[in-house]
């Protein structure tokens, strides 16, 4: 689906197509120049993730960006009809079905078939900033917003560059996925590489924002079947997704940076996990899970050796 922003001008209403990244601000080089004293020079951006998901990301502006009268502090997934307000300027987000995808007149039987969920084998990565609640109490909201939006932008670039898709941002957490009907091994390596790069970006936060110390992440990675394209968020759902979130949470108790399920680590060389595998119990699971934990240094060393051997 294509998307546009509808904005009132002196000559009527203008529709501005949303591309992969659309910048908004008073700076004359912005894609949408906001002639409003309440707008910052580089105020916000709209960023497309995947094919159909558009997020509004505030760039740490002084006066904030609002969606349906609510201030945005983390990336906000936009839905058709959402009102974006910056200063006194209002923009309406619209999503339109492409002509080629317009629905023909189908029989009831065909419609019922097309509505069945699509089940795919995917590799799921969940990365969460540790101690975010206490962190948010240490720094002011403007610094926190700048920091998080910088992190979200970097993380989404990392996922994309590693052939993954950001399913969604949830507070201080990113949920990403890799789909492959050919090579599970490849998706696991891509997810591991993304985890290492996200870790490095997170470490750099302390260098960029000097009043923020010791920011770190935990990462859970799982491989399994999920139902794709569910709901307005076009998300993936299923036990495999829930398990990835549980694995991320288990990094704290296991004192590991990355925790992988057996369905993930079995795609790696046996020497990596044979001495580190263990059983854990997680909420919502009757049986124990076989998992393997790694530090970021171990994961990076593994990928380097695999690269040299290929």
N, C-alpha and C positions, 0 to 999 in steps of 0.2 A: 504494500500500500504506500502511496506517496503521501506527503504531508505538506501543509502550508500554514503560514501565520497570516491571519487577517488583521490588518491595522487600519484605523481611520486616518485619513490625511485630509488636507485642505481641499483636495479634488475628489473626495469620495472615499472608497475603500480600496486598499491595495492588498493583493495576495502575494506573499513572498514564499517561494518554494524552500523547503527545509532540505539542505544537503547533509553530508556526513557530519560537518561541524558548521554551525551558524553562530557568529559572534554578535553580541549586542553591547553597545556602549556609546559614550559621547565621542570617543576617538573617531576621527574621520575615516580611518581604515577599517572600521567595524563593518560587518556585512549589513547590519541594521544600525544606522546612526540614530541615537536617541537624543533629540534636542530638548533635553530637560535637565535643569540644574541639579535635580535629585539623583540623576544617573551618574555613575562613575565612568571614567574613561574606558576601562575594560570591565564592564559590569557583570555580564553573564554569558553563557553560551548554551546552545541546544545541540546535543550530541546524539547521533544515531548509533545504537548498538544493535548488532544483528541486522536484519532487513527491515523490521517494522517498529522497533522500540526507540522512542525519542525521549531523552532526559533533559530537563532544565537543570543547569549547574550554575549556581551563583559563584562568582569569582572572588568572594570576600569583600563585596561592596559595602560602603558605609551605610547605605539606607535600605539594603536588602532587595530581594526579588520575591514576589508573591504569586502563588498559584491558588486561585479561588479564595483570595483574601487571607491565605495562610503563608507565613514567611517560610522560605525554603532554606534549610540548613544543611541538608544532604541532597544528593541528586534525586530529583523528583520525576518519576515516570509520568509522561503526559498522556492524557486520554482525550478523545475527540470532544470538543466543546470547552476544554479547560481555558480559564481566563488567566493570562499572565499579566501582572501589573508591575511596572517599574516606574517609580515616581508617579507622574500623572498619566503615563502612557499605558494603554491597555492593548494587549494582543490576544487574539483568539486562536487557539491551536485547532487545526482541522486535519483529519486523516481521511483520505479518499481512496476508494478501491480503484485500482487501475482498470482501464476499459477492457484489457485483455483478460482480467480475472473476474469480470462481471458474471454473475450467475445466470446461466441459461435456464429455460424451463425444464426442470428435471422431473422424472417420475418420483413418487414417494419412495419406491424401493431404492433408487439411486441416491436420493437424499439421505436415507437411513444409512446406507453404506458409507457415504462420505463423512458422516458424523461420528463414525467409530474412531476411538482414540488411536493415535499412531504410537506404537511401542518401538523404542529403539534402544540398542545397547550403547551406553555412553560412559565416559569417564568424567567424574564430577570433582571439582576442587572447591573447597570452602576455606577462605582465609579471613581471619578475624583479628582485629587489633586487641591485644591483651591490655586489661586494666583501663579500658576507655572511659569508664564512669569516673574513676579518680582523676584521669587525665583531663576530662572536661571540667573538673572542678578547679584545676590548677591554672588554666589559661582562660583569657576572656573570649567571648563568643566570636568576635571578629577574627582573632588569631586562629581559633579552632576551626572556623568555617574555611578560612584560606588553606589551612593545613589539610583538612579533609578533602577539599575539592582538588587540591594538588595531588593528593594520594589517589583519589578516584580516577582522575585523568590519566595518571601514570599507569595505574593498574589496568584500566581498560585498554590502553595501548599495548601493554605486555601480553594480555590475553589474546588480543587480535593478532599481534606479531607471532604468536605461537599457535595460530590457526584455531583458537578457541572462540567461544561466544560467551559474553557476559550475560547470564540469565537475568540477574538483578543485583542491585545493591540493597542491603538491608542494614540500616544504621551504620555501624562501623565494620561491616562484613561484606565481602564479595562472594557471590555464588556463580561459578563459571562451569561450562561444560564443553566436552569434545565429543564429536560424533564420528564414528568410522565403522563401516561394515566390512572393511578390509583388514585393518591392522590395529588391534587393541594395544599391542606393544608400542606403537607409535604415539597413540593418544596418551599413554601413561608417561612416556618420556617428555612429551610436550607439556603435560600438566606439571611434572616435576621441575622442568626448566622454568616454567612460569612461576612456580612457588619460590624458587631461588631468587629470581629477579624481583618479585614482589617484596621479598625479605630485604633485598639491597635497597630498594626504593624506600622502604619503611625506615631502615637505618639512617638514610640520608635526611629524614625529617628533622632529626636532632641537629644536623649541620645547618639546615636552612632556617629552622625556627629555634633560635638559641635558648629560648625559655622553656623548651619542651625536651625532656630527657628520657633516654632509655625506652624508646617506643619499639615494640616488637610484635610479631604475629605468631599465631599457631595455624597450622594447615592440616585439613583432613582431605584425603583423596580416596574415592571409592569408584568402582566400576560395576555397572549392572544395568538392568532394564528399567526404563522410565517411560511414562506417558508424556508425549511431547505436545507443545502448543496449547496448553490448557489455560482457559480463562482470558480475561482482557490483558493480562500481563504476558500472555504467550509463553508461559513458564513450563518447566519440566516438573513432574510430580511422581511420587512413588517411594517405595521403601529404600531404593538405592540412594535417592536424594536425602531422605531423613538420616540414613546411616552416615553419609558424608558429614552432616552437621554434628552427629554424635562423635565421630572420629576427631573432628577439630576440637571439640570440647575435651576429649580424652588426652590431648597433648599436654594439658596442665598436670593431670595426675601422673602421667607416664614420664613427665619431664623430657619430652621430645619436641622438636620443632615441627616435624611432619609425622602423621600417623596414617598408614595405608591399610586397607582391608586386604584379605587374602586374594580376593578377585582382582585386585590391582597389583600387589607385589609379586604374584606368580608370573607376571609378564616381564619381570626383571631377572637377571642372572641369579641362580640359587645361592651363590656365596654371599649375596647382599643381605638376604633375609633368613638363611637357615639357622643362624645363631641368635637372631634377634626377635624371632616370631614369638608371640605369646597370646594368651587368651584373656579377654576382658569382658566385663558385663557393661552394657549400656542401657539407658532408659528406653523402654518400649520394646526391648528384645527379650524373648524368653530364654533363648540359648546364648551362650557366650560367642564372641566374635574372635576369629583369628586375625591378629594385626601384626604389623611390623612398624617400628618407629625409627626415624632417622634424624640426625641433626642436619642443618642446612649445609654444613661443611662436608658431611658424608655424602649427601645427595649431589653436591657439586663435583666432588671427587669421582663419584660413580659416572656421572654424565661425561666428564672429561675422559675417563678411561674407555668408555664405550665409543666415544668419538674417535679416539686414537686407534682403537681396534677396528673400526669400520673402514 
